[in-house]
């Protein structure tokens, strides 16, 4: 199973950003992602193992901003097949957005300051 799909999605994102614009790295990452999330039916049939849902979610989140829409249909299909419960299982906890980089909850830090 392609466990490195999340890593490839991150590389795709960084290599396409205005700050780190690296076309060669972008092309390589996109090519590697397409091995797991192909854009043609013939290539789809040739995929041995389907990618994990977390990798598909990462690919979906990054594909639009990275101008890599070619991977969206396969990634979205994999999420659809996996089902709603599998997608929710990979979602971050509801309070994850309230944590600082140190891992300390912002809500709890506010309580200490009072």
KANORJO-V305718 format. One record per residue. N is the residue number from 1. RES is the residue in one letter. D_CENTER is the distance of its C-alpha to the mean C-alpha in whole Angstrom. Layout:
N:RES:D_CENTER + N:RES:D_CENTER
This chain:
1:X:15 + 2:X:12 + 3:X:11 + 4:X:10 + 5:X:7 + 6:X:5 + 7:X:8 + 8:X:8 + 9:X:5 + 10:X:7 + 11:X:10 + 12:X:10 + 13:X:9 + 14:X:12 + 15:X:14 + 16:X:14 + 17:X:15 + 18:X:19 + 19:X:20 + 20:X:18 + 21:X:19 + 22:X:19 + 23:X:19 + 24:X:20 + 25:X:17 + 26:X:15 + 27:X:17 + 28:X:16 + 29:X:12 + 30:X:12 + 31:X:15 + 32:X:14 + 33:X:10 + 34:X:13 + 35:X:15 + 36:X:13 + 37:X:12 + 38:X:15 + 39:X:17 + 40:X:20 + 41:X:22 + 42:X:24 + 43:X:21 + 44:X:19 + 45:X:22 + 46:X:22 + 47:X:19 + 48:X:20 + 49:X:17 + 50:X:15 + 51:X:11 + 52:X:10 + 53:X:9 + 54:X:7 + 55:X:5 + 56:X:6 + 57:X:5 + 58:X:1 + 59:X:3 + 60:X:6 + 61:X:6 + 62:X:6 + 63:X:8 + 64:X:11 + 65:X:12 + 66:X:11 + 67:X:14 + 68:X:12 + 69:X:13 + 70:X:14 + 71:X:11 + 72:X:11 + 73:X:14 + 74:X:13 + 75:X:9 + 76:X:11 + 77:X:14 + 78:X:13 + 79:X:12 + 80:X:15 + 81:X:17 + 82:X:15 + 83:X:17 + 84:X:17 + 85:X:18 + 86:X:15 + 87:X:12 + 88:X:14 + 89:X:15 + 90:X:11 + 91:X:12 + 92:X:13 + 93:X:17 + 94:X:18 + 95:X:20 + 96:X:17 + 97:X:17 + 98:X:21 + 99:X:21 + 100:X:21 + 101:X:20 + 102:X:23 + 103:X:22 + 104:X:25 + 105:X:25 + 106:X:26 + 107:X:28 + 108:X:30 + 109:X:30 + 110:X:32 + 111:X:34 + 112:X:35 + 113:X:36 + 114:X:38
